[in-house]
Amino acid sequence: MNFSDAEQRGENNMVYERVSAAIEKSGIKQKVIAERIGVSEQALCSMLAGRRKISADEFFNICLVLNTEPNEMYGFNEKKAV
């Protein structure tokens, strides 16, 4: 299945928003998360703003720092209304 650019951007935005919300909810400072995943605070801010893509490794490491599952971050565990 091929996704249009607009669909892909929408999916990416959802992930960025979920990551941002999870970071805010955790109470862990962005600077600390950036250090733990091996990027600068500026790079992390760019990721969260959607100006820089989050690599799979970075995404996985963010999930580890936040003690959450990648599937949860993507919303795969959510039940959809029928």
N, C-alpha and C positions, 0 to 999 in steps of 0.2 A: 504494500500500500504506500503510495506516495502522498506526502503532505505538501500543501501549498506553502509558500513562504509566509503568508499571513497566519496559517494554522500553526506553523512551527514557531513563529514569534509569540503567538498566544500561549502555546504550551510552555515555552521558555519563560515567559513573564509569570506564569502561574508558579513555576518552580522557584524563580527568584523571590516572588512574594512569600511563598511558603518558607523558604530558607530565612528570609528577613524576619518573618513572624516568629519562627522557632528561635532565632537568635535573641530577639527581643524578649520572648517569653522566658528564655533560660536565665536571663540576667547576667550572662557572661559578656564582658566587654568585647567589642569587635577587635580591638587590639590584641587581646588574649587569644581569640579564635584565630586571627591571622597568624600570630606567632606559632600556634600549635599546628596549623596546616602548612606552614612554611611559605607564606606569602606576606607581602607588605600590607599594612592596614589600608593603604590607598588602593591596592589591587583588590582586596576584599570589598571595599566600598564600590569599586567599579563593577565588580561581579553583581553585587546586590542591586545596583542601579540598572543592570542590564547592558552596561557599556562594554563588558568583557564577559566572554563565555566562561562558564565554570567547567573545568575538565572533570572527567569521571573520577579521577583520583582525588581532586580537590573536594568534589561533592561527597564522596565516600568519607573522606577525612573530616569534613564538617559534620556529617552525621555521627561519626565516632565521638567527636568533641561534645556534641549536643546530646549524646546518648539516645539517639533515635534511629529507626530503621529507614534505609533509603526508600523502601516501598511506601512507608508512611509519609515521607517528605513529598513523594510524587502523588500521593493521594490514592494509591492503589488499594488501600485498606478501607476506604470510605464506601459505605453502602449508598447506592443511588436509589432515589425514589422511582417507583415503577408507575 
